[in-house]
Every structure is written in C-alpha cells, then in structure tokens.
C-alpha cells in the first residue's frame, strides 16, 4: 500500500508484504516508492500520477537487478484505492516475479528499470446500480434471510 502526497509528488510505502521485502532484502515500510528503482530511476512518480490523478490502474513490466548483476523480470500492478472517501491518497499494488531464479532471497534487488507500461481502461459507471435479484432457496426451502451483511439459509437435518 502506498501513501500518496500529491503536493510534494511523493509516494511512501505504507505496507509491504514479506515476499516483496525479501526481494529487496530489507523492510520497505517507510521507504519511497522511487527507491524500488534505485538511484538511477528516471521518474517512477509518473506511474503513481496516472493512478492517482486519472484513477486508473497501471501494469508495469520491470527488470530487477541484484548486487551481482543478475536480472529477474517482475510485474507491478498499481490500483487507485479510496481511503476514508477520498481518492488520490492511497494506492494498492502488487509486485510479482515472473519466474523465480535460484538467487532470490540470497542476493537482494538493488535497482529496477521499467520495461513496459500499460494503462488499464476505466470502467463506465452506470446511472443506477442494477436491481438485486430476489433471494430464493432450493425447492422445498424458504429463501435466505438477510441479517446485517450475512445471509442465513434455512437448513435442517434429515
């Protein structure tokens, strides 16, 4: 999860999974998103800006390099995330390894380069949500009863 600050054009990693941290050989919480690319990053903020400003998802192909110069292909999915009714403050992402090389976990990634970028098309919102279908149970049983966010199905023992 990224925390976004549009005023300063900064994205900070708020939460990172264990396997993503293992790729980089360190805890990523509190680090900058641009830090995943290393010191030679052209401008990873552009990816974040598409997600935050246009509220569109992005799929980016990355090539990660470790300390020995060995490479691994990665895929980054970054999606807008609504936080307390506000957009442009958080983003949800995932980073996956295309194929796991033998050195993962032994030599951390130190830099990455963006090899491809695809913007996911937006979804057209309907004027009104579609009507919910009526709740019905199987033949011989009444339909389920809604209790808060749960559905209770009638049951019995034979």
N, C-alpha and C positions, 0 to 999 in steps of 0.2 A: 504494500500500500504506500502510495506516495502522497506527501503533503505538499500542496502547491501554493506558491506565493506569486501571484501574477504581477504585483507591483515591482518586486525585485527580480523577477524572472528566475526563480529558484524552485527546485523540486528536491525535497528531502525524503529519504527512505524512512518511513514511519514504522514499517513492519516488514520483515523479510523471513522467508521460510528457511528451515535448517539446510535444505539441499542447495538453495541458492547461495547461502552464506558459505557452504562447503566448497562451492565452485570457486569462490574468491578467497577462501582460506581465512576468513575473518567475519566478525559480526558486522552486518551492514546497516543496522539501525542507527539513524542519526547522520549517516553519510549522504553526500549529494548524489543525485541520480547520475549526473555527469561523471562522477567518479567511477562508475562501472566501465566507462570507455577508456579511462586513463588520462594521462596528461595531454595526449595528442588529439583529443576529441575535437572534431570540427565545431559542432554545436548540437548536442543532444536535446537542448531546450526546444528546438523546432518540433520534435516528435511530441513533447509534452504540450506544446502550444496548440497543436492540431487537436489533441484530445480535449484539452480544457476549453479552448475558445470555440471550437466548432462542435463540441460534444459528439465526436465520432471516435470509433475505435481505430487502432492502428496495429498492424502486424509488421514487424521489422525483422529482417534476417540479419544476424550478427555473426561475425567471425571472431572468436575469443582466442587470445594468445596467452600462454603461460610464461613463466620465467625462463624456460628452456627454448622458447620459440615454437613450441608445438601448438597446433591450432585445433579448434573444435567449432563446429557450426552450431549456432544457437538460434532460437526463435523467440522473439519478445512479442507478447500481446499486451497492449495497454488500452484500458477502457475507462471512460468517464464514470465517476462514482458520485452520487448525490449524498451529501453529508449535512444532516440537520436542515434539509430543504434547500440547500444551496449547492449550486454546481460550481465548478472551477476552483474547488478547494482540495479535492482528493481525486486520486486515480487508482485503479486496481490493475495490477499487472501480473503476468506470469512469464517466467523465463524457462524454456525447456531446451534440453540437449538433444540434438538430432540422433546421434549415436554416441554411446559412452566409451571414450577412449580409456586405455588402461591406466593413464596417469591422473585421472580425475580423483581428487582427494589427496593426492601426493604433492602436486605442484599447482599452486593457485593461479587463477587467471589474473593478469595484471593490466590487460588492456583489451579493447574490443573495437571493431570497426563495423559500421553499418554497411551491409552488402545489398540490401533491398528494403523497400518501404512500400506498403500497401495500405491505403485508407479504406476502412470498411464502410460500405454505403449506409447512410442513415435510414431509419425506418419511418415511414409516413404514419403519423398519428391519426387515428380516426376521430371524428367529431364526438361520438359517444361510444363507450365500450359495448361490445356485443352482449346481448342478454344471456344470462346464465341458464344452462339447461336445467329442467326440473330434475330434482333428485328422486330416483326410483330405485327400488331394490329388486332382487330377483323374484320370480313368480312365487307367490305364497308368503312373501315377507314385505313388511312396510318399508318405505324408503328410509334412508338415514336421516337422523335428526341433527341439526347443526347446534353445537354447544360452544359458543365463542368461535375460536378458529379451528375447532375439531369437528369431525363428523362421527356420530355414534350410529353404528349399524346394528339392527336388531339381530339377535342370534338365538341360539337355543341348543339344547342337547337332544340328540335322537335316542 
